[in-house]
Amino acid sequence: MAKPKSEDKRNAILSAAIQVFAERGLGAPTAAITSVAGIAEGSLFTYFKTKDELINALYRELKLELADAMMSGFPRKQSVRHRLEHVWNGYVRWGIANPDQQRVLKQIQVWGGLTEESKQAGSAPFTEMQRMTEDAVTQRIYKEIPETLIGATLVALAGMTMDFMAREPEKAEMYQTAGFEMLWAAVTRR
């Protein structure tokens, strides 16, 4: 009879994968992950059939964690600016509090093995952001630029802002505010 899977062991594998991938990149061997998790190498494959499956599962977990940070208390009835600032602040705070997760998420997002199913699962918790973008386009708040470029601009400016906040924590609030003002100026009409 097969031994039942342990949620604790699965979480230990995902946690170890974050640590290893943050330090060594997605090319790190699974043996490094099992070593950090403190489990036998074969145990990883009891939970994830392949390394690609592990990375896809990790992506979905990280996106859910990020969605919790960004979308919790989302001000649905407020202005586009207020909603975008809420999203920005949640993202930047999450990235500062979780630098390894943020680093690994960036790696996975450009990795070629991300499945369509994982991409859809990862974007599902962010439907309110899509509505916000639609409102901004309808109200002619955003410039006429592709929505994907707006999203990429947010991620790039947030990454730069997080770097400054981490280097100079005493100025973190100023950088967070200035970064948002730069984003707002970049994507909106004047």
Order of alpha helices (4+ residues) and beta strands (2+ residues): alpha-alpha-alpha-alpha-alpha-alpha-alpha-alpha-alpha-alpha
